[in-house]
Amino acid sequence: MKVWTLVGAGALLVTLAGPALAKDARCFSTDDGEYPCQFETLDKSGSFEISAPGKPSFQLLIEDGTATAGAVFEPGGRMVWLPGNYERSGKDPACWVSADTDTEICAW
C-alpha cells in the first residue's frame, strides 16, 4: 500500500511541476503589427513568451522592472537576443519598449 501511495504522490508532483499552459492573447510587435498569439508566463517576476504561427516567438526576461528580449525568427531556429533593454511602456503597461531601437512588444 505504501508503494502505491508514493507512486501516486510522485505522479502528482510531476503534474504540478509541469510547464505553465499558454493562453490565447493578442500580441503586437513593431515589425509584425497586431496578431492573435499564445502567451505563456515563464516565472514569478513576470517574464513571458509569446508565439504565433508565421510570426517570430519573443521572450522577455524581466528582472527588477527591466527586460531583455530574445526572438526565434523561424521554427527550429535559435534564440537571437535583441539589442538594448526593454522598459514597460508608460502609455500601455502590456507593452515593453526598447529605447535603443524604438521597438515595442505587447501582449494583451
TAMORA-V295407 format. One line per field, one symbol per residue. ss: DSSP state (2 for helix, 1 for strand, 0 for the rest). phi: phi as a letter, one per 20 degrees, with the letter a starting at -180 (. if undefined). psi: psi as a letter, one per 20 degrees, with the letter a starting at -180 (. if undefined). A space follows every 50 residues. Layout:
# TAMORA-V295407
ss: ???
phi: ???
psi: ???
This chain:
# TAMORA-V295407
ss: 02222222222222220000001111111000111111111000000111 10000011111110011111110000000110000111000000111100 00011110
phi: .fffffffffffffffefffefdfbdcbcgedmeafbddcfdafeogbcc bagmcfedcdddblndcdccbdebgmfefdfefmeddfffebfedcceff clecccbd
psi: ghghgggghghgggghjrqqqqqprprpqghibqqqrpppphriiiqrpq qqpjqqpqpooppkiqqqqqqoiqpirqpppqqrqpqpphhoiiqppphh ikqppqp.
